[in-house]
Amino acid sequence: MRRGQPVAWCRADGTAETVRITELYVTEALERVPIERAGPGDIVAIAGIPEITIGETIADPDDPRPLPVITVDEPSLSMTIGINTSPLAGESGTKLTARLVKARLDAELVGNVSIRLLPTERPDTWEVQGRGELQLAILVEIMRREGFELTVGKPQVVTRVIDGKVHEPMERLTVDIPEDYLGVVTQLMALRKGRMEQMVNHGTGWVRMEYAVPARGLIGFRTEFLTETRGTGLLHHVFDRYEPWHGELRTRPTGSLVADRRGATTSFALFNLQERGTMFIGPGTEVYEGMIVGENSRSDDMDVNPTKEKKLTNMRSSTGDELVRLIPHRQLSLEQALEFCREDECVEVTPATVRIRKVVLDAQQRHRLAHRMSRTDQ
């Protein structure tokens, strides 16, 4: 192969086109060095074919013989990525506009062949499809570090209609755990409609189990699995096939504590709220209406006021000088926040913070929507 040589570009759809190689590079140590020609066994990089993609062949133009096309696994999960629409937008990020977000997602498509980008009903939000929640979370984390502020929706599975029926992706899950945790992992998988296909007890205190489980059942499973197995369990999953829709999954039994006003949180308010559930924020944190400040111990959502201050009087009380002792709040990472949020919730991602919020911030509007949904279900 020579620089400037015409070659046949054999596309994945079976067509062939003659193109010219404008640059030819080889890697020496950590540097990419331009060369004039390359022979058998050389690993080279070429330039001059902008639309070429993985699996396509470059061949002799006089006798083009394409190699079998390599296919990339279809995306099984999707989530929406758009501009930050919260009241605190623009405080820590530098890239805030829809044009910059779209340009960055288009640039990601060039080098990342396993993701797809689709438009949505809103002009400032796009649907990104990928192979798993971790891959999509890595993309969001990279954009966050580049200075973007984003609103990220809950990960959803990519369904297909086959023979008039909705099908969903299934994953083949392999789990290695100490046999002490056999019962608790079996219970976790039963909640997610996992189907055990094989179990091997090695006789060394460890058990290997293989499951066929809906892909949406694994959203949020990793954190819970590591917690229940005290960090000792190993899991691996890979796409298996599509199966008919398995029905509703309710993997999160708890509700959310939702702030009902904007302001800075106080120790006094958080001390009274920590009996209701697990808090995600500490004192002095700026919150807004519709932001989720904690996990409710019950199944329904609760509107709370985390900015309430203690009334000041000129009377001293016997307990007035005691310190307010707060339970340390739970700091959620980006992956944990994506796993935690429900269908009516989303994650606000900025270079400084990760916040969970309701899609509809106004409390009265949320209650009206919930009432309307309950009436349509009846």
PyMOL commands that set and color helices and strands:
alter all, ss='L'
color gray80, all
select helices_A, chain A and resi 98-111+133-145+179-191+215-218+221-228+267-273+334-340+363-377
alter helices_A, ss='H'
color red, helices_A
select strands_A, chain A and resi 6-10+16-20+23-28+31-34+44-47+57-59+77-83+116-119+125-130+150-153+156-157+160-162+165-178+195-201+206-214+234-244+255-259+263-264+277-279+286-287+292-296+302-304+345-349+354-358
alter strands_A, ss='S'
color yellow, strands_A
deselect
rebuild
show_as cartoon
